[in-house]
Amino acid sequence: MKDESKLSSYVVKEEGGKKVLIIDARNSAYLPSISDDRNARYEVLKALTEADAELIVLAEVYERVYNEPQTKMLSEIAGIYTKFAIENIWSYAHLGDSKVEEEKDFGRRHNAIVKSTHDEILFDPINAYILLLNEAQNEKERIDSVAPTERSTVYLKTLVYIKSVFESTELIRKAKVLLSKLEKIPETNSLYRSFFEAEVKPSFIGSRLVFEDNEKLELLDEYAVKGGATIQIFKHPSKPENLYFVNLPEYSLSPEKYFLVSKTKETVATFAPGQANISTLSKNRRYFERIYQATIRDIAKQEKIPLSNDEIIELSEIVARYTVGYGVLEMLLSDRKITDIYIDAPIGNKIIYLVHSEFGQCQTNIIYTQAEAESFVSKLRAMSGRPFDEAHPVLDYDLPGYDTRIAAINPPLSPDGMAFAFRLHKTTPWTLSQFIDVKYLNPLSAGLLSFFVDNRTTMIVTGSRGSGKTSLMGALMLEILQNNRIIAQEDTLELPVEYMKDIGFNIQRLKTSSPIGMKEGEGTEVSPQEALRIALRLGDSALVIGEVRSKEAKVLYEAMRVGAAGNVVMGTIHGDSAYSVWDRVVNDLEVPNTSFKATDVVVVARPIRFKGSIENHRRVTQITEIKKHWLTDPYAEGGLLDIMDYNAKDDNLDLLEDNLKESDIFSKVSNLSGLRMDDIWKSIRMNGESKSYLVDLKNEFNVPNLLEAKYTVVANNKMLILKEQQLEEFGSVDYTELLGEWKNWVRNSLIKRVKKTK
């Protein structure tokens, strides 16, 4: 028997509501694999006789993780081992009838039962079962060979009972099925390999990656992200959501590189950066990587492991990812095709879910751990300077360097433990041309919204979460003339302010306190309503409010009523129609009806499920004018005039031409600008056609970058310049000639510029 004093150390940890048995096999003499080494099986089964567990981890440089069904099979074996010991199944009374049989056979029988039920069962339960079957067969043959007066069935009944206990376990039942199909009994390790294929991962990675049988899945897409990970999107034959699989480069490292990364991580673990350093991790990442490079170089030299400079850099980046970085999360945050990531409670028990811009909601192959979550929260606390505990169970924060907003929640708000929601912002803002390209808008609606911005209307964009309202607001901001100043106010940084600065806009951002996570009076950030009052004192500027949530609504409508010094005023708010916006603003946020009438246009966006499909498609579904001649209820008194309405049958936003006769806004624009009504609509259609033309050229020349803001803004500016030239020369605009001249410039000049940077 094995010397039990030399058992590997183990610990049972609670992870995501599951008990995880972790056996430290770093200094063991056996191969840490249940299927390949009988001593490893003994370590695991012996531990399971002492501790309950739902998952098993054999930890070395690699970690082998055995899932719940596998752990349950082994726990059942540990259970019958204990059962046999309690019942003292090898005792004298179970070995035969001394009145009929000679006791000289009892010693051999004792040894046979002990061999199966005690000595061998923890090392190789399948072999223990096979030994038992052989012994039972031999006993049957013995009984048949003796005279009836010399027969005793006591021992055979004991063997049959032991056999039934063995066969009550799932492992032995499965093994029995396999054995019945084989002509001869194989080496038992081959049987264990059928039942105990582990999830193998490097020990320095906290998260587990779960992989399904890819042969059953349909590959939809495959691409690489920053950090070297490969992403595969699969369609599952029996699941409504697609599967998003991350393949980490860490999983393909050579054993020598695994050793170097693990050893380096152990070495640098003693260096704990202070809070000042943690709070600027995104800036100091390169500093830590240089420290890790030096450490890796030293360890490799000591161990005589040859490494190139590129390999040292690669390994240092991996170490940084799992020390000062965000671990596996970094790969998800680097994939800008993702819009949302959800890590639900209890952490460690559930797969991470995400929303992909092309494939909708997806189930990942990542199981995040509690230890990683706690490490991540420590970084968030340090970087944000905000509390996150039972008294402050919400932390809302913009993650530096990743254009990502995080909402973290904790008990008592989340009774099952901490949880996270990540909103990944598009690194470049959406443009109206891009929205036409994905059918979020049609050309006419894009031209109409551009016209409203150009003529300084007050607009509210409304929709549910995930409807694209903030993205649409960013696209509308790009339609503001670059010779105008813009003030953008938001509590979470989602609007494309920095990008707009980079491409030449004069824009100032105001960051206000978050509406969640902080109690009134806490923190140093300015309230939204106070910031808005300040914005109105910052000079002649277009005003954009990232999200209208509460008390600032009154100040916003104050700004609308005075026209923010004659400039466009825009904001977003949650809702599903123009009427719901009125209801929220007037009845919930207590803005007077007279102030709400300062709204000129409400734009409604929502996700659409065509014909009951499981896929969501984002669309603008309504453009509604808010008329001014009503008193108490705009719906009942005809104060809501739909200008465009969505037709799901044709997947199109239709212009309601009959309603235009009742519109006030076009008459107002005509009076203020001197444009005739037919010129207004020529201008709108020209704007829409110009944006659609960019989409056509993008497809013709295969230049997706053409639709990015850095080029669409240049195209918009060129249109304005050509228009101004016609006005100066002729006193009026020939829209057909203007569009033709502009198209010629785009095809012969702008396309060449885009191709150079493709």
ZAMARGU-4260 file (C-alpha; in steps of 0.2 Angstrom, whole numbers, plus 5000, padded with zeros to 4 digits):
<rodrens>
0) 5000/5000/5000 | 5005/5018/4997 | 5013/5027/5012 | 4999/5039/5017 | 5010/5051/5026
5) 5017/5056/5009 | 5001/5061/5002 | 5001/5077/4992 | 4994/5092/5000 | 4976/5097/4995
10) 4964/5111/4999 | 4945/5113/4996 | 4940/5130/4990 | 4923/5138/4987 | 4922/5144/4969
15) 4906/5150/4961 | 4896/5140/4974 | 4905/5124/4970 | 4918/5115/4981 | 4934/5113/4971
20) 4947/5100/4977 | 4964/5107/4973 | 4978/5095/4974 | 4996/5102/4974 | 5006/5090/4962
25) 5021/5101/4959 | 5033/5090/4969 | 5025/5074/4966 | 5033/5058/4959 | 5018/5054/4949
30) 5010/5061/4933 | 4996/5072/4938 | 4983/5063/4927 | 4969/5053/4933 | 4968/5043/4917
35) 4987/5040/4915 | 4994/5037/4933 | 4987/5025/4946 | 4996/5035/4960 | 4987/5051/4954
40) 4970/5041/4956 | 4975/5036/4973 | 4979/5054/4978 | 4962/5060/4972 | 4951/5046/4978
45) 4960/5046/4995 | 4957/5065/4997 | 4938/5062/4992 | 4936/5050/5006 | 4940/5065/5018
50) 4933/5080/5009 | 4917/5084/4998 | 4920/5091/4981 | 4911/5095/4965 | 4927/5099/4954
55) 4944/5092/4955 | 4960/5101/4950 | 4977/5093/4949 | 4989/5108/4950 | 5007/5107/4943
60) 5014/5119/4929 | 4998/5114/4920 | 4982/5112/4929 | 4971/5097/4925 | 4953/5101/4929
65) 4940/5087/4930 | 4922/5093/4929 | 4907/5089/4939 | 4901/5073/4931 | 4919/5066/4932
70) 4921/5072/4950 | 4904/5063/4955 | 4910/5047/4947 | 4926/5047/4958 | 4916/5053/4973
75) 4905/5038/4972 | 4921/5026/4972 | 4928/5035/4987 | 4910/5033/4995 | 4910/5014/4992
80) 4928/5013/4999 | 4922/5020/5015 | 4906/5010/5015 | 4916/4994/5014 | 4928/4999/5028
85) 4913/5004/5039 | 4904/4987/5036 | 4921/4978/5038 | 4916/4968/5023 | 4932/4957/5025
90) 4927/4951/5042 | 4926/4933/5047 | 4907/4932/5046 | 4908/4937/5027 | 4921/4924/5022
95) 4911/4907/5023 | 4902/4895/5035 | 4914/4886/5046 | 4902/4872/5050 | 4902/4867/5032
100) 4919/4873/5025 | 4937/4872/5031 | 4943/4888/5038 | 4960/4886/5029 | 4952/4894/5014
105) 4946/4910/5024 | 4963/4918/5024 | 4964/4918/5005 | 4947/4924/5004 | 4951/4938/5016
110) 4966/4944/5006 | 4955/4943/4990 | 4941/4954/4997 | 4954/4966/5005 | 4963/4967/4988
115) 4947/4973/4979 | 4939/4983/4992 | 4953/4991/5001 | 4971/4989/4993 | 4967/4991/4974
120) 4950/5001/4974 | 4958/5019/4976 | 4972/5015/4964 | 4962/5007/4951 | 4944/5004/4954
125) 4940/4996/4937 | 4954/4983/4940 | 4947/4981/4958 | 4930/4977/4950 | 4938/4965/4937
130) 4948/4956/4951 | 4931/4954/4961 | 4923/4947/4945 | 4936/4934/4943 | 4935/4929/4961
135) 4916/4927/4960 | 4918/4917/4944 | 4931/4906/4953 | 4919/4904/4968 | 4905/4899/4957
140) 4915/4885/4949 | 4921/4879/4966 | 4904/4878/4973 | 4898/4868/4957 | 4913/4856/4959
145) 4910/4850/4977 | 4896/4839/4985 | 4880/4847/4990 | 4884/4843/5008 | 4900/4853/5007
150) 4893/4868/4999 | 4891/4885/5007 | 4885/4901/4998 | 4891/4914/5012 | 4906/4919/5003
155) 4898/4920/4986 | 4884/4930/4993 | 4897/4942/5000 | 4905/4943/4983 | 4889/4946/4974
160) 4885/4960/4987 | 4901/4968/4984 | 4898/4967/4965 | 4882/4976/4967 | 4889/4990/4977
165) 4903/4992/4964 | 4890/4992/4950 | 4879/5005/4959 | 4893/5018/4954 | 4892/5026/4937
170) 4911/5023/4933 | 4909/5004/4935 | 4893/5004/4925 | 4901/5013/4911 | 4916/5002/4912
175) 4905/4986/4912 | 4897/4992/4896 | 4914/4994/4888 | 4921/4978/4894 | 4906/4968/4887
180) 4911/4974/4870 | 4929/4969/4871 | 4936/4952/4867 | 4949/4953/4880 | 4952/4965/4895
185) 4963/4979/4890 | 4976/4989/4901 | 4964/4999/4912 | 4972/5016/4909 | 4964/5016/4891
190) 4947/5014/4899 | 4950/5029/4911 | 4955/5039/4896 | 4937/5037/4889 | 4930/5044/4905
195) 4942/5057/4912 | 4948/5068/4898 | 4953/5084/4908 | 4953/5102/4904 | 4971/5106/4904
200) 4977/5124/4907 | 4993/5133/4913 | 4993/5135/4931 | 4996/5154/4930 | 4979/5156/4922
205) 4964/5158/4933 | 4950/5156/4921 | 4945/5139/4914 | 4942/5137/4895 | 4929/5124/4891
210) 4930/5117/4873 | 4916/5107/4865 | 4917/5094/4851 | 4920/5105/4836 | 4915/5092/4824
215) 4897/5095/4830 | 4898/5114/4827 | 4897/5124/4811 | 4912/5137/4810 | 4904/5154/4806
220) 4920/5165/4808 | 4938/5165/4814 | 4950/5179/4817 | 4964/5185/4828 | 4964/5199/4842
225) 4977/5209/4850 | 4987/5198/4862 | 4988/5183/4850 | 4972/5175/4854 | 4962/5167/4840
230) 4943/5169/4841 | 4931/5156/4833 | 4912/5159/4832 | 4902/5143/4830 | 4884/5139/4827
235) 4878/5125/4839 | 4865/5113/4832 | 4854/5113/4848 | 4857/5130/4856 | 4849/5147/4851
240) 4865/5157/4854 | 4881/5155/4845 | 4897/5150/4853 | 4912/5162/4855 | 4928/5152/4858
245) 4944/5160/4864 | 4960/5150/4860 | 4974/5158/4870 | 4992/5158/4864 | 4997/5153/4882
250) 4989/5135/4879 | 5002/5132/4865 | 5018/5136/4874 | 5032/5123/4875 | 5035/5115/4892
255) 5051/5126/4894 | 5041/5142/4891 | 5027/5136/4903 | 5040/5134/4916 | 5048/5151/4913
260) 5031/5160/4914 | 5026/5151/4930 | 5043/5154/4938 | 5043/5172/4933 | 5026/5174/4940
265) 5031/5166/4957 | 5047/5177/4957 | 5038/5194/4954 | 5023/5190/4965 | 5034/5196/4980
270) 5035/5213/4971 | 5018/5221/4975 | 5016/5238/4968 | 5008/5251/4979 | 4992/5259/4976
275) 4999/5274/4967 | 5006/5262/4954 | 4991/5251/4953 | 4980/5266/4950 | 4990/5270/4934
280) 4992/5252/4928 | 4988/5256/4910 | 5002/5269/4910 | 5014/5258/4919 | 5011/5242/4910
285) 5027/5244/4899 | 5037/5247/4915 | 5032/5230/4922 | 5035/5221/4906 | 5053/5227/4906
290) 5055/5220/4924 | 5048/5204/4918 | 5059/5203/4903 | 5074/5205/4914 | 5068/5191/4926
295) 5064/5179/4912 | 5081/5182/4904 | 5089/5178/4921 | 5079/5162/4924 | 5082/5156/4906
300) 5100/5159/4908 | 5101/5149/4925 | 5091/5135/4918 | 5100/5135/4901 | 5084/5138/4891
305) 5088/5147/4874 | 5077/5162/4870 | 5077/5175/4857 | 5072/5193/4861 | 5055/5191/4853
310) 5052/5176/4864 | 5057/5185/4879 | 5045/5200/4875 | 5031/5188/4871 | 5033/5179/4888
315) 5034/5195/4897 | 5017/5201/4890 | 5009/5185/4896 | 5016/5187/4913 | 5010/5205/4913
320) 4993/5199/4908 | 4991/5188/4923 | 4999/5200/4936 | 4996/5219/4933 | 4984/5215/4919
325) 4966/5208/4918 | 4970/5190/4913 | 4959/5182/4900 | 4947/5197/4901 | 4960/5207/4891
330) 4957/5196/4876 | 4938/5200/4876 | 4941/5218/4879 | 4953/5218/4864 | 4940/5211/4852
335) 4931/5227/4847 | 4918/5217/4838 | 4911/5214/4855 | 4898/5226/4862 | 4894/5219/4879
340) 4901/5206/4891 | 4892/5199/4906 | 4900/5190/4921 | 4885/5184/4932 | 4885/5178/4950
345) 4890/5166/4957 | 4906/5169/4948 | 4916/5153/4945 | 4900/5143/4941 | 4894/5151/4925
350) 4900/5154/4908 | 4904/5172/4902 | 4891/5178/4890 | 4894/5192/4878 | 4885/5202/4864
355) 4894/5201/4847 | 4891/5215/4834 | 4889/5202/4820 | 4883/5187/4829 | 4872/5193/4843
360) 4872/5185/4860 | 4886/5172/4862 | 4890/5159/4875 | 4909/5159/4878 | 4920/5145/4883
365) 4927/5155/4898 | 4923/5151/4916 | 4929/5166/4927 | 4935/5163/4944 | 4931/5171/4961
370) 4950/5174/4964 | 4951/5183/4947 | 4936/5193/4951 | 4943/5199/4968 | 4959/5204/4960
375) 4950/5214/4946 | 4940/5223/4959 | 4955/5227/4969 | 4962/5236/4953 | 4945/5245/4950
380) 4945/5251/4968 | 4963/5258/4966 | 4960/5266/4949 | 4943/5273/4953 | 4947/5279/4971
385) 4929/5273/4975 | 4923/5261/4988 | 4915/5244/4983 | 4908/5235/4998 | 4891/5231/5007
390) 4888/5249/5010 | 4893/5254/4992 | 4887/5238/4982 | 4889/5247/4965 | 4904/5253/4956
395) 4902/5262/4939 | 4919/5265/4930 | 4926/5268/4913 | 4941/5257/4911 | 4957/5266/4905
400) 4964/5261/4889 | 4950/5249/4884 | 4935/5262/4879 | 4925/5251/4891 | 4912/5255/4904
405) 4910/5243/4919 | 4896/5241/4931 | 4901/5230/4945 | 4888/5225/4958 | 4891/5216/4975
410) 4880/5210/4990 | 4868/5214/4997 | 4862/5221/4980 | 4868/5205/4971 | 4864/5191/4984
415) 4874/5178/4975 | 4890/5187/4975 | 4899/5200/4964 | 4894/5202/4945 | 4900/5213/4931
420) 4893/5220/4915 | 4905/5228/4902 | 4900/5240/4888 | 4913/5241/4875 | 4912/5257/4865
425) 4917/5257/4847 | 4934/5264/4845 | 4929/5275/4831 | 4912/5283/4831 | 4898/5276/4820
430) 4894/5287/4805 | 4878/5289/4796 | 4885/5281/4780 | 4890/5266/4791 | 4872/5265/4798
435) 4865/5265/4780 | 4878/5251/4776 | 4870/5240/4790 | 4852/5246/4786 | 4850/5254/4803
440) 4845/5270/4793 | 4840/5272/4775 | 4848/5286/4764 | 4833/5298/4766 | 4832/5296/4785
445) 4851/5299/4786 | 4849/5315/4775 | 4834/5321/4785 | 4843/5319/4802 | 4859/5328/4795
450) 4847/5342/4789 | 4840/5344/4807 | 4857/5345/4814 | 4863/5358/4801 | 4847/5368/4805
455) 4850/5368/4824 | 4835/5358/4829 | 4833/5351/4847 | 4833/5332/4846 | 4830/5318/4858
460) 4836/5301/4853 | 4827/5287/4862 | 4827/5268/4863 | 4830/5253/4874 | 4847/5248/4880
465) 4857/5241/4865 | 4846/5250/4853 | 4861/5260/4847 | 4855/5277/4853 | 4871/5283/4860
470) 4880/5277/4843 | 4867/5287/4833 | 4870/5302/4844 | 4889/5301/4840 | 4885/5300/4822
475) 4874/5315/4823 | 4888/5325/4832 | 4899/5322/4817 | 4886/5331/4806 | 4889/5347/4816
480) 4899/5360/4807 | 4917/5360/4812 | 4917/5379/4814 | 4905/5377/4828 | 4910/5373/4846
485) 4902/5358/4855 | 4900/5354/4873 | 4897/5336/4877 | 4891/5331/4895 | 4890/5313/4901
490) 4892/5303/4917 | 4900/5288/4908 | 4912/5292/4894 | 4903/5285/4879 | 4903/5299/4866
495) 4917/5300/4854 | 4925/5316/4860 | 4943/5312/4859 | 4942/5305/4842 | 4932/5320/4836
500) 4946/5331/4843 | 4959/5321/4834 | 4950/5324/4817 | 4948/5343/4820 | 4932/5346/4830
505) 4932/5360/4843 | 4924/5350/4857 | 4924/5351/4876 | 4919/5336/4887 | 4911/5338/4904
510) 4911/5323/4916 | 4898/5322/4929 | 4895/5311/4944 | 4887/5294/4940 | 4869/5292/4945
515) 4873/5275/4953 | 4886/5269/4965 | 4888/5285/4975 | 4877/5292/4988 | 4872/5310/4987
520) 4886/5321/4994 | 4900/5308/4992 | 4914/5310/4979 | 4921/5326/4971 | 4912/5325/4954
525) 4900/5338/4949 | 4881/5334/4948 | 4874/5333/4930 | 4862/5348/4933 | 4876/5359/4940
530) 4887/5354/4925 | 4874/5358/4913 | 4872/5376/4921 | 4891/5378/4919 | 4890/5372/4901
535) 4877/5386/4897 | 4890/5398/4904 | 4904/5392/4893 | 4900/5402/4878 | 4891/5399/4861
540) 4891/5380/4859 | 4881/5366/4852 | 4876/5355/4867 | 4875/5336/4868 | 4869/5327/4884
545) 4875/5309/4884 | 4860/5302/4894 | 4846/5312/4902 | 4842/5302/4918 | 4835/5313/4932
550) 4836/5331/4938 | 4847/5338/4924 | 4831/5336/4913 | 4825/5352/4919 | 4841/5361/4915
555) 4842/5353/4898 | 4825/5359/4894 | 4829/5376/4901 | 4844/5376/4888 | 4832/5370/4874
560) 4820/5384/4877 | 4833/5397/4875 | 4840/5387/4860 | 4857/5386/4869 | 4862/5402/4861
565) 4854/5397/4844 | 4864/5380/4843 | 4858/5362/4841 | 4854/5354/4857 | 4854/5335/4858
570) 4852/5321/4871 | 4848/5303/4873 | 4835/5295/4885 | 4828/5278/4888 | 4811/5275/4880
575) 4802/5267/4865 | 4792/5281/4857 | 4790/5299/4856 | 4775/5298/4868 | 4785/5288/4881
580) 4798/5302/4880 | 4785/5314/4885 | 4778/5303/4898 | 4795/5301/4906 | 4801/5319/4905
585) 4785/5327/4911 | 4777/5314/4923 | 4793/5306/4930 | 4806/5320/4929 | 4794/5334/4932
590) 4798/5345/4917 | 4783/5356/4913 | 4774/5353/4897 | 4778/5371/4891 | 4797/5366/4893
595) 4795/5349/4884 | 4788/5358/4869 | 4806/5365/4866 | 4809/5347/4859 | 4808/5348/4840
600) 4811/5330/4835 | 4812/5313/4844 | 4821/5299/4835 | 4816/5281/4841 | 4828/5266/4839
605) 4825/5248/4844 | 4830/5230/4841 | 4819/5221/4828 | 4816/5202/4827 | 4810/5199/4810
610) 4796/5186/4809 | 4800/5180/4827 | 4818/5176/4823 | 4830/5174/4838 | 4842/5187/4830
615) 4840/5206/4834 | 4843/5219/4821 | 4844/5237/4826 | 4834/5250/4817 | 4828/5267/4818
620) 4809/5265/4819 | 4802/5283/4820 | 4806/5301/4817 | 4793/5311/4826 | 4790/5330/4826
625) 4784/5338/4842 | 4772/5351/4838 | 4769/5366/4849 | 4750/5369/4849 | 4744/5357/4862
630) 4741/5359/4881 | 4741/5344/4892 | 4743/5328/4882 | 4752/5328/4865 | 4745/5311/4859
635) 4727/5316/4862 | 4729/5333/4855 | 4739/5329/4840 | 4755/5336/4846 | 4765/5321/4840
640) 4768/5321/4821 | 4777/5306/4813 | 4788/5311/4799 | 4795/5294/4795 | 4789/5277/4801
645) 4797/5260/4800 | 4789/5246/4790 | 4795/5229/4795 | 4788/5220/4780 | 4799/5230/4768
650) 4813/5233/4782 | 4812/5251/4777 | 4809/5268/4786 | 4795/5276/4775 | 4792/5295/4773
655) 4774/5299/4778 | 4772/5312/4765 | 4754/5316/4769 | 4759/5321/4787 | 4771/5334/4780
660) 4757/5345/4776 | 4754/5347/4795 | 4772/5349/4799 | 4778/5365/4808 | 4797/5362/4808
665) 4800/5363/4789 | 4790/5380/4788 | 4801/5386/4803 | 4817/5381/4794 | 4810/5389/4778
670) 4806/5406/4786 | 4823/5406/4795 | 4834/5401/4781 | 4825/5408/4766 | 4825/5391/4758
675) 4809/5386/4748 | 4801/5370/4753 | 4806/5361/4737 | 4824/5366/4740 | 4823/5360/4758
680) 4819/5342/4751 | 4832/5343/4737 | 4845/5347/4750 | 4839/5332/4761 | 4838/5320/4747
685) 4855/5326/4741 | 4863/5323/4759 | 4855/5306/4759 | 4861/5301/4742 | 4879/5307/4746
690) 4880/5296/4761 | 4873/5282/4751 | 4886/5285/4737 | 4900/5282/4750 | 4893/5265/4754
695) 4892/5261/4735 | 4910/5266/4733 | 4916/5257/4749 | 4908/5241/4741 | 4915/5244/4724
700) 4933/5247/4729 | 4932/5236/4745 | 4938/5251/4756 | 4928/5249/4773 | 4938/5264/4780
705) 4929/5276/4768 | 4914/5275/4779 | 4925/5280/4795 | 4922/5297/4802 | 4940/5303/4797
710) 4934/5302/4779 | 4915/5305/4780 | 4919/5322/4789 | 4931/5327/4775 | 4918/5322/4762
715) 4904/5332/4772 | 4916/5347/4773 | 4919/5346/4754 | 4901/5346/4750 | 4899/5362/4761
720) 4913/5371/4752 | 4906/5366/4735 | 4889/5372/4740 | 4896/5389/4747 | 4905/5391/4730
725) 4889/5390/4721 | 4880/5402/4733 | 4894/5415/4731 | 4895/5413/4712 | 4876/5411/4707
730) 4867/5416/4723 | 4858/5399/4723 | 4862/5380/4723 | 4859/5368/4709 | 4858/5352/4719
735) 4860/5340/4705 | 4876/5349/4698 | 4882/5350/4716 | 4880/5332/4719 | 4888/5327/4703
740) 4903/5338/4706 | 4905/5331/4724 | 4904/5313/4717 | 4918/5316/4705 | 4929/5323/4718
745) 4926/5308/4730 | 4929/5295/4716 | 4945/5304/4709 | 4952/5311/4725 | 4946/5304/4741
750) 4946/5286/4736 | 4965/5288/4732 | 4968/5295/4749 | 4958/5280/4757 | 4967/5267/4747
755) 4984/5274/4753 | 4979/5270/4771 | 4970/5254/4768
</rodrens>
